[in-house]
């Protein structure tokens, strides 16, 4: 009976009639048996026949048939529910991620970049109705993934993000923001958002961050800025060994918070400071709440009726009872 539902469960109250029917049968059976008072039954001793003992089985068959009819009337069925969601007011989001060498600093675990990738992946999974893109930047910037509704593509792109020598090291905040704005400027979405993350100060690139912020404002793009890093000192990479591994030492964390706050204020966004893995996760959850999408859920119900076997069972039981009554048990009725 797994996953079985009933269209008319109230009809199960009819099972209360079965004890009444049994009581009625017993009472009528006793009434139909004649009695005779004699002084002794010594000369009448005889074992009742097997058929006489089995005669109540006819009534049992009828009760079972009645039970099957009640279950069939209750309309047992299974239901397969398919849900489809669509967004009538979708949001286009671009995550602009700093991938400079300082993102390997270990104040977040295992480092800033890996912590960000994990939280960003959870954020993507929480936005099923929105289109998301990914931009990475250091001294230069490029589009890792254009704005798309294919979450598998975005998640794989995030997984593949790493520090390498593909782009020149440095922190070009203006370059990263300008590239993100370029991905969104022609979007027809009701809301356009950039999540801009950095752990340093702007020291590279051909475009000033303030200029990129003004362009974002012109296109109606809201920018949420996140500064990543603890306050004070952190274990940061400063050199590379001959075998390619990094050499770490304690260094001062520097983030241009005034610049990040200015970008957010210019575009109508908000600035956050992520000093730990937990704080970074909380920031993404807050952005998730600030940028809500109207989602319409369409549900399709596919019912598979299960009453027919019960009807067949009831019919077979009644036919069996009728056949036995008019054949084997005919002389006892």
Secondary structure, DSSP 8 states (H G I E B T S, - for coil): -TTEEETTGGGGGGGHHHHHHHHHHHHHHHHHS-----S--GGG-----HHHHHTHHHHHHHHHHHHHHHHHHT-EEEEEEEEEEEEEE-EEEEEEEE-SGGGG-TTSSS-HHHHHHHHHHHHHHT-TTSEEEEEEESSSEEEEEEEES-HHHHHHHHHH----SSS-SS--HHHHHHHHHHHHTT---SEEEEEEEESS-----SS-HHHHHHHHHHTTEEEEEEEES-SSEEEEEEEE-TTS-EEEEEEE----HHHHHHHHHHHT--EEEE-SHHHHHHHHHHHHHHS--EEEEEEEEEEEE--HHHHHHHHHHHHHHHHHHTTTTGGG-
